[in-house]
Amino acid sequence: MSTTIDGHEYTHTFVGDCIACGGRMREVSVTVGGGERTISFECPDCARSGRLAHPIDAGIDEPTHQTGVENIRGGWVRWIDCRRCHGSGRVLVAVCDLQRAMGRDEPCPRCGGRGTVRNDYRKTAQRDAGPHRTGAHTEDTI
């Protein structure tokens, strides 16, 4: 699910609090199978991971398994091209002049070869009502 806020596209995601450091854990993958959804989280502050499994019918408020993450909630994130690899997902690695001339490349360590990274997080999808910016907002429900 996605929406446009201030001219930028945001995607719905789950976030939670890291039990180890108190930072914000972000959803990295979701798997669905056997009537259960499993959400994997990763904390960019301490590089720890967390996991939540719950029945699809019950929702995230009734987990069957939860480790490393607490206070899970929905939110909106904006994806941008990785600044290290410029969206290609690959970086040039040169140990010597010969490898530099051959153009040896490896997956980007910042984005993991995906080419995009999360840039901005919002709790709700709010945007201005019009060009006059009167302060009125419309809100998309998650």
GIVENRA-V569708 format. One record per backbone hydrogen bond with DSSP energy under -0.5 kcal/mol. CO is the residue of the C=O (numbers start at 0). NH is the residue of the N-H. E is the energy in kcal/mol with one decimal. If there is no record, write none. Layout:
CO:NH:E  CO:NH:E
This chain:
0:11:-2.6  2:4:-0.5  2:9:-3.3  4:7:-2.1  7:4:-3.0  8:78:-0.5  9:2:-2.2  10:76:-2.5  12:74:-2.6  13:26:-1.8  14:72:-2.8  15:24:-3.3  16:69:-2.0  17:21:-1.6  22:17:-3.2  22:24:-0.6  23:43:-0.7  24:15:-2.0  25:41:-2.1  28:39:-2.7  30:37:-3.0  32:35:-1.3  34:55:-2.1  35:32:-2.5  36:53:-2.2  37:30:-2.5  37:39:-0.5  38:51:-2.2  39:27:-3.0  39:28:-1.3  40:49:-1.8  41:25:-2.5  41:43:-0.6  42:46:-1.9  47:42:-2.6  49:40:-2.9  50:66:-2.6  51:38:-3.1  52:63:-2.9  52:64:-1.7  53:36:-2.8  54:58:-1.9  58:61:-1.3  61:54:-0.6  64:52:-3.1  66:50:-2.6  67:18:-1.6  69:16:-3.3  72:14:-2.8  74:12:-2.6  75:121:-2.7  76:10:-3.0  77:118:-3.5  77:119:-0.9  79:116:-2.5  81:85:-1.3  81:86:-0.6  84:87:-1.3  88:107:-2.2  90:105:-2.4  91:93:-0.5  92:94:-0.5  95:99:-2.1  96:100:-2.2  97:101:-1.8  98:102:-1.1  98:103:-1.7  103:92:-2.4  105:90:-2.8  107:111:-1.5  110:113:-1.0  114:81:-2.3  116:79:-2.6  119:77:-1.9  121:75:-2.8  123:125:-1.3  124:139:-1.6  126:137:-1.3  129:132:-1.2  135:128:-1.5  137:126:-1.2  139:124:-0.7
